[in-house]
């Protein structure tokens, strides 16, 4: 071990979309700061950000039914949908800024226009969807949303799903053309490639073993170079832990009181994938349905067009699985080693409170391929087993914490945990995750660099024109952002529009 620690201004742990976004923001705001990145894998974007480990939905609440709830009086609460949509607009603005600055050369490498749809069956869910449409279509954030119960219209929108459908009950769908498919793995790699040209020190095959507070208030990291098995020491004024499921362990090692009494529960994802061109060509949309009773929010079934390396495929799922690993390439001891004296009661309370989730996971684990195909046939009635393969996606670690709702409450969102002095921050949770990366990293900046935010404000407004504003209070700005970001990201190109609008009977 080297006796002299290497000093830097900022250390980012994990080479996923969150670190890529924070690094890119800081390089624009404070170009003279020294930034060092440590990633255990051999390349960027290999865990949760990887394109095969998530659905690639540009989450803007256009199709996700679990972001809207019906109140007791029958009215529709769309507040969460509005929040998520506004956050995605922030991401689009920052990506557009990077394109305009030539820091992203070809946006088509990571974002494609794909309509977003919601699809339901049965009178109760049709009534729900109609109310949802009425509430959302009146909001300028969701301008352009269409609704139909007409099977002939639905056959034009989703021919693969409507072929051979024999149900006699009511069905309905909403559709909005401005949805997107986002390859977060590709975006992550693009951003890190650019950061490498901006003197950011990126270290792959490096594992952070420990984090301790140094005497001067900075952070001392023990880092293992897994290629040489040598150990290095690094000091930084600020540390961001953005290592997906690995964040909880590192947060615990930091010892900050804000990380106490927090636990994590891992849930794996699996998708059925179809690559047959004759089937893929009959479906171009991300179509979300209603979750089954007892299913967690991240298990809403959906049939998605994916664009990966320029090739289209279809994903259906997710199906839940379980391993005690916190990362896809993690250890089977991850769950057990995360249990500490300070979170033991919280974890035990969660176990008691979440028996329905446990039962759901057990049932999911016992599904055969044919049983999974039966679920797929709710979307594609004539789906054949030989046309679909099972792909293991990424691990998601859901936060368990004590809240006003009681001890051991399972959280299904994304949360930033930071020290009181702002010298260290960790990102926990998963949903809606990467789509709102820019908003989440702006939260990190506000929490951890309050002394700089005032001076940075002009640059922040240059990068993100809506910075500091609520879009619903500025409807003209909504239209402007929709138009300018679509232009910058190539979502209005004639070829893209033609592809997005095509349907095959």
C-alpha positions in Angstrom: 0.0 0.0 0.0 1.3 3.4 -0.9 2.1 5.6 2.1 1.1 8.8 0.4 -2.6 9.1 -0.4 -3.6 10.6 -3.8 -5.7 13.7 -3.3 -8.5 14.9 -5.5 -11.5 17.2 -5.3 -14.3 14.8 -6.2 -14.5 11.0 -6.2 -17.4 9.2 -8.0 -17.9 5.6 -7.0 -19.5 3.6 -9.8 -19.5 4.2 -13.5 -23.2 4.2 -14.1 -25.6 6.8 -15.4 -25.7 8.7 -12.1 -22.0 9.2 -11.8 -21.8 10.0 -15.5 -24.4 12.6 -15.1 -23.0 14.2 -11.9 -19.5 14.2 -13.5 -20.8 15.8 -16.6 -22.6 18.5 -14.6 -19.6 19.3 -12.4 -17.3 19.5 -15.4 -19.5 22.2 -16.8 -20.0 24.0 -13.5 -16.4 23.7 -12.1 -14.1 22.7 -15.0 -11.0 23.1 -12.9 -12.0 20.6 -10.3 -10.2 17.2 -10.3 -12.5 14.3 -10.6 -11.6 10.6 -10.1 -13.9 7.7 -10.8 -13.7 4.1 -9.5 -15.6 1.3 -11.1 -15.3 -2.4 -10.2 -16.3 -3.7 -13.6 -14.0 -3.4 -16.7 -16.2 -0.8 -18.4 -18.8 1.8 -17.8 -22.5 1.0 -17.7 -22.3 -2.7 -17.0 -24.7 -3.0 -14.1 -28.1 -1.3 -13.6 -27.5 1.2 -16.4 -26.8 -1.5 -19.0 -29.3 -1.6 -21.8 -30.1 -5.3 -21.2 -30.7 -4.7 -17.4 -33.6 -2.3 -17.7 -36.6 -1.6 -19.9 -35.1 1.6 -21.4 -38.3 3.6 -21.0 -37.8 7.3 -21.0 -40.1 7.5 -17.9 -42.3 10.6 -18.4 -45.5 9.1 -16.9 -47.0 8.9 -20.3 -47.9 5.2 -19.9 -47.1 4.1 -16.3 -50.5 3.6 -14.7 -49.0 3.2 -11.2 -48.0 6.9 -11.3 -51.7 7.9 -11.1 -54.2 6.9 -8.4 -57.9 7.2 -8.1 -59.0 9.0 -4.9 -61.9 7.9 -2.7 -64.1 10.6 -4.3 -63.5 9.2 -7.7 -61.1 11.9 -8.9 -57.7 11.2 -10.4 -54.5 12.2 -8.6 -51.8 12.8 -11.2 -49.4 14.7 -9.0 -46.7 11.9 -9.1 -47.1 11.7 -12.9 -46.6 15.4 -13.2 -43.5 15.3 -11.0 -41.8 12.5 -12.9 -42.6 14.1 -16.2 -41.1 17.4 -15.2 -38.0 15.6 -14.0 -37.7 13.8 -17.4 -38.0 17.2 -19.2 -34.9 18.3 -17.1 -33.0 15.3 -18.4 -33.9 16.0 -22.0 -32.8 19.6 -21.6 -29.4 18.7 -20.3 -28.9 16.0 -23.0 -29.9 18.6 -25.6 -27.3 21.1 -24.2 -24.6 18.4 -24.5 -25.6 17.8 -28.1 -25.5 21.5 -28.9 -22.1 21.7 -27.3 -20.9 18.7 -29.4 -20.2 16.8 -26.2 -22.7 14.2 -27.5 -22.1 13.8 -31.2 -25.0 11.5 -32.3 -28.1 11.4 -30.0 -29.5 8.6 -32.1 -26.9 6.4 -30.4 -29.0 6.5 -27.2 -32.5 7.9 -27.7 -35.2 6.9 -30.2 -38.8 8.0 -30.7 -41.2 5.2 -29.5 -44.9 5.9 -28.7 -45.9 5.3 -25.1 -49.2 3.5 -24.5 -51.4 2.2 -21.6 -53.6 -0.8 -22.4 -56.3 -2.2 -20.1 -59.1 -4.8 -20.2 -62.4 -5.1 -18.3 -64.9 -2.4 -17.4 -63.3 -1.4 -14.1 -59.9 -0.7 -15.7 -61.4 0.9 -18.8 -63.2 3.4 -16.6 -60.0 4.0 -14.7 -58.0 4.7 -17.9 -60.7 7.0 -19.2 -60.6 9.1 -16.0 -56.8 9.1 -16.2 -56.9 10.3 -19.8 -59.3 13.0 -19.0 -57.2 14.3 -16.2 -53.9 14.0 -18.0 -54.9 15.3 -21.5 -56.1 18.5 -19.9 -52.5 19.1 -18.6 -50.1 20.8 -21.0 -47.3 18.3 -20.0 -49.3 15.5 -21.6 -50.4 17.3 -24.7 -51.1 15.0 -27.7 -52.4 12.0 -25.6 -55.0 10.0 -27.5 -57.7 7.6 -26.1 -59.6 4.8 -27.9 -61.8 1.9 -27.1 -62.2 1.1 -30.9 -60.6 -2.3 -31.7 -60.0 -1.1 -35.3 -58.1 1.9 -34.1 -56.2 -0.2 -31.6 -55.3 -2.6 -34.4 -53.6 0.3 -36.2 -51.7 1.3 -33.0 -50.7 -2.2 -31.8 -51.3 -4.8 -34.5 -49.3 -7.6 -32.9 -51.4 -7.3 -29.7 -54.7 -7.1 -31.5 -54.2 -10.0 -33.8 -56.1 -13.1 -32.8 -57.6 -11.3 -29.8 -60.9 -13.0 -29.1 -62.1 -11.3 -25.8 -65.6 -9.9 -25.9 -65.2 -7.5 -22.9 -64.2 -3.9 -23.1 -60.7 -2.8 -23.9 -59.0 0.6 -24.1 -55.7 2.3 -24.7 -54.1 5.7 -24.5 -51.2 6.6 -26.9 -48.8 9.5 -27.1 -46.3 9.7 -29.9 -43.7 11.8 -28.0 -42.5 8.9 -25.9 -38.9 7.6 -26.1 -36.8 4.5 -25.8 -33.5 5.4 -24.1 -30.4 3.2 -24.2 -28.9 4.2 -20.8 -26.0 2.0 -21.2 -25.0 3.7 -24.5 -25.6 7.1 -22.9 -23.4 6.2 -19.9 -20.6 5.1 -22.2 -20.9 8.3 -24.3 -20.7 10.5 -21.2 -17.7 8.7 -19.7 -15.9 8.7 -23.1 -16.3 12.5 -23.1 -15.3 12.9 -19.5 -12.1 11.0 -20.2 -11.2 13.8 -22.7 -11.8 16.4 -19.9 -9.0 15.1 -17.6 -11.4 13.0 -15.5 -9.3 10.1 -14.1 -11.5 7.0 -14.7 -10.3 3.7 -13.1 -11.9 0.5 -14.1 -11.3 -2.8 -12.3 -11.0 -0.8 -9.1 -13.0 -1.8 -6.0 -13.6 0.6 -3.1 -13.1 -1.5 0.1 -13.5 1.1 2.7 -14.5 4.8 3.3 -13.4 6.6 6.5 -13.6 10.2 7.6 -10.1 11.7 7.8 -8.9 14.1 10.5 -9.3 17.1 8.3 -12.9 16.3 7.5 -12.2 14.9 4.0 -12.8 11.3 3.1 -10.1 8.6 2.9 -10.8 5.6 0.6 -9.1 2.3 0.5 -9.2 1.2 -3.1 -8.2 -2.2 -4.5 -6.8 -2.5 -8.1 -8.3 -5.9 -9.0 -6.0 -6.2 -12.0 -2.9 -6.1 -9.8 -4.4 -6.8 -6.4 -2.6 -3.8 -5.1 -4.2 -1.3 -2.6 -4.2 2.4 -2.9 -5.3 5.3 -0.6 -7.2 8.2 -2.0 -8.5 11.4 -0.3 -11.3 13.6 -1.6 -13.2 16.6 -0.3 -16.4 15.2 -1.7 -17.5 11.6 -2.5 -20.5 10.4 -4.4 -21.6 6.8 -4.0 -23.5 5.9 -7.2 -22.8 2.2 -7.3 -26.4 0.9 -7.6 -27.0 -2.0 -5.2 -23.5 -1.6 -3.9 -24.2 1.9 -2.5 -25.8 0.7 0.7 -22.7 -1.2 1.9 -20.4 1.8 1.2 -22.8 4.2 2.9 -22.7 2.0 6.0 -18.9 1.9 5.9 -18.9 5.8 5.9 -20.4 5.7 9.3 -22.5 8.9 8.8 -25.6 9.0 11.1 -27.9 9.7 8.1 -27.2 6.2 6.9 -28.2 4.5 10.1 -31.3 2.3 10.3 -31.5 1.9 6.5 -31.7 -1.5 5.0 -32.2 -2.9 1.5 -34.1 -5.7 -0.1 -32.9 -7.0 -3.5 -35.3 -7.9 -6.3 -34.1 -9.3 -9.6 -35.7 -8.7 -13.0 -36.2 -11.0 -15.9 -37.6 -10.2 -19.4 -38.9 -12.3 -22.2 -37.1 -11.1 -25.4 -38.1 -11.5 -29.0 -35.7 -10.7 -31.9 -37.6 -12.1 -34.8 -37.9 -9.3 -37.4 -41.4 -10.4 -38.6 -42.8 -10.0 -35.1 -40.8 -7.0 -34.0 -42.0 -5.1 -37.1 -45.6 -5.5 -36.0 -45.1 -3.6 -32.7 -43.6 -0.2 -32.2 -44.6 1.1 -28.8 -44.0 0.8 -25.1 -47.3 -0.6 -23.8 -47.9 -0.7 -20.0 -50.7 -2.6 -18.4 -52.0 -2.8 -14.8 -50.1 -4.7 -12.2 -51.7 -7.8 -10.8 -53.1 -7.7 -7.2 -50.2 -8.0 -4.7 -47.5 -7.2 -7.2 -45.0 -4.5 -6.3 -44.9 -1.3 -8.4 -41.8 -2.2 -10.3 -43.6 -5.3 -11.7 -46.1 -3.6 -13.9 -46.3 -5.7 -17.1 -45.2 -4.0 -20.3 -44.4 -4.9 -23.9 -41.6 -2.7 -25.2 -39.9 -1.8 -28.4 -36.2 -1.6 -27.6 -33.5 -0.1 -29.9 -30.1 -1.6 -29.0 -27.1 -1.1 -31.3 -29.4 0.1 -34.0 -31.5 -3.2 -33.9 -35.0 -3.4 -32.7 -36.3 -6.2 -30.4 -39.3 -6.7 -28.1 -39.1 -7.0 -24.3 -41.9 -8.3 -22.1 -41.9 -8.3 -18.4 -40.6 -7.8 -15.9 -40.8 -11.0 -14.0 -39.5 -10.9 -10.5 -36.8 -13.1 -9.2 -34.7 -13.2 -6.1 -31.1 -13.7 -5.1 -29.4 -12.2 -2.1 -27.0 -10.3 -4.4 -27.3 -6.5 -4.4 -25.6 -6.4 -7.8 -26.0 -8.6 -10.9 -22.3 -9.4 -10.5 -22.3 -9.2 -6.7 -22.0 -11.7 -3.9 -24.5 -14.1 -2.4 -23.6 -12.6 0.9 -24.7 -9.1 0.0 -28.0 -9.1 1.8 -26.7 -10.8 4.9 -23.7 -8.5 5.3 -26.0 -5.4 5.0 -27.7 -6.4 8.2 -26.2 -4.4 11.1 -27.2 -3.8 14.7 -28.5 -0.4 13.8 -30.9 -1.7 11.1 -31.8 -5.1 12.4 -35.1 -4.0 13.9 -36.0 -2.1 10.8 -35.2 -5.2 8.6 -37.2 -7.5 10.9 -40.2 -5.1 10.8 -40.0 -5.0 7.0 -40.1 -8.8 6.9 -43.3 -8.9 8.9 -45.0 -6.0 7.0 -44.2 -7.3 3.5 -45.4 -10.9 3.6 -47.5 -10.3 0.5 -44.4 -9.2 -1.4 -42.6 -12.3 -0.2 -45.4 -14.5 -1.3 -45.4 -12.8 -4.7 -41.7 -13.3 -5.2 -42.0 -17.0 -4.2 -44.8 -17.4 -6.9 -42.7 -15.6 -9.5 -39.7 -17.8 -8.7 -41.7 -20.9 -9.3 -43.0 -19.9 -12.7 -42.0 -22.1 -15.7 -41.3 -20.6 -19.1 -44.7 -21.7 -20.3 -46.4 -20.0 -17.3 -44.5 -16.8 -18.2 -45.6 -17.2 -21.8 -49.2 -17.3 -20.6 -48.7 -13.9 -19.0 -47.2 -12.7 -22.3 -50.3 -14.0 -24.1 -52.4 -11.4 -22.2 -50.6 -9.0 -24.4 -49.8 -11.1 -27.5 -52.5 -13.8 -27.8 -50.7 -16.0 -30.3 -47.2 -15.7 -28.8 -45.1 -18.9 -29.4 -42.6 -20.1 -26.8 -39.9 -20.7 -29.5 -40.0 -17.0 -30.5 -39.1 -15.7 -27.0 -36.1 -16.2 -24.8 -35.7 -15.4 -21.1 -33.1 -12.8 -20.3 -31.9 -12.1 -16.7 -31.9 -8.3 -16.1 -30.4 -6.3 -13.3 -30.7 -6.3 -9.6 -32.7 -3.5 -7.9 -32.3 -2.9 -4.1 -35.4 -1.3 -2.6 -34.8 0.9 0.4 -36.2 -0.2 3.8 -36.3 2.6 6.4 -38.3 3.9 9.3 -40.9 6.5 8.3 -44.0 8.2 9.6 -45.8 5.1 8.3 -43.9 2.9 10.8 -40.7 0.9 11.1 -39.4 -1.2 8.2 -41.3 0.6 5.4 -40.3 -0.5 2.0 -39.7 2.4 -0.4 -40.2 2.1 -4.2 -38.4 5.2 -5.2 -35.0 6.9 -5.5 -33.5 8.7 -2.6 -30.3 10.7 -1.9 -28.7 10.2 1.5 -26.1 12.9 2.3 -24.0 13.9 5.3 -25.0 17.0 7.2 -21.9 18.9 5.9 -22.6 17.8 2.3 -19.2 16.1 2.0 -20.6 12.7 1.0 -23.8 11.5 -0.7 -25.2 8.2 -1.8 -28.0 7.3 -4.1 -30.3 4.5 -3.0 -33.3 2.9 -4.7 -34.2 2.4 -8.3 -37.5 3.8 -9.7 -37.9 5.8 -11.9 -34.1 5.9 -11.8 -32.1 6.7 -14.8 -34.8 8.8 -16.6 -34.6 11.4 -13.8 -30.8 11.2 -13.4 -30.3 14.9 -14.1 -32.9 16.1 -11.5 -31.5 13.7 -8.9 -28.0 14.9 -9.5 -29.1 18.6 -9.3 -30.5 17.6 -5.9 -27.1 16.2 -4.9 -25.5 19.5 -6.1 -28.0 21.6 -4.1 -27.5 19.5 -0.9 -23.7 19.2 -1.1 -22.5 22.4 -2.7 -24.9 25.1 -1.4 -22.0 27.6 -1.2 -21.5 27.4 -4.9 -25.1 27.2 -6.2 -25.6 31.0 -6.4 -22.5 31.5 -8.6 -23.4 28.4 -10.7 -27.0 29.6 -11.3 -26.4 31.3 -14.7 -24.6 28.2 -16.0 -27.4 25.9 -14.7 -30.0 28.0 -16.4 -28.0 27.9 -19.7 -27.8 24.1 -19.4 -31.4 23.7 -18.2 -33.7 26.6 -19.2 -36.4 25.5 -16.8 -34.0 25.4 -13.8 -35.7 26.9 -10.7 -39.1 26.9 -12.4 -42.2 24.7 -12.2 -43.1 23.9 -15.7 -46.9 23.9 -15.0 -46.6 27.5 -14.1 -45.0 28.3 -17.5 -47.1 26.5 -20.2 -45.3 28.4 -23.0 -42.0 27.1 -21.7 -43.4 23.5 -21.8 -44.1 23.9 -25.6 -40.7 25.5 -26.1 -38.8 22.7 -24.3 -40.8 19.9 -26.0 -39.9 21.5 -29.4 -36.3 22.4 -28.9 -35.3 19.1 -27.2 -37.0 17.0 -29.8 -35.1 18.9 -32.5 -31.7 18.7 -30.7 -32.2 15.0 -29.9 -33.2 14.1 -33.4 -36.7 13.0 -32.4 -38.3 15.0 -35.2 -36.1 13.8 -38.1 -38.1 12.7 -41.1 -36.7 9.1 -40.9 -37.3 8.9 -37.2 -40.9 10.1 -37.5 -41.6 7.7 -40.4 -40.3 4.8 -38.3 -42.2 5.9 -35.2 -45.5 6.2 -37.1 -45.3 3.0 -39.2 -47.7 0.2 -38.4 -47.7 -3.2 -40.0 -50.9 -5.1 -40.3 
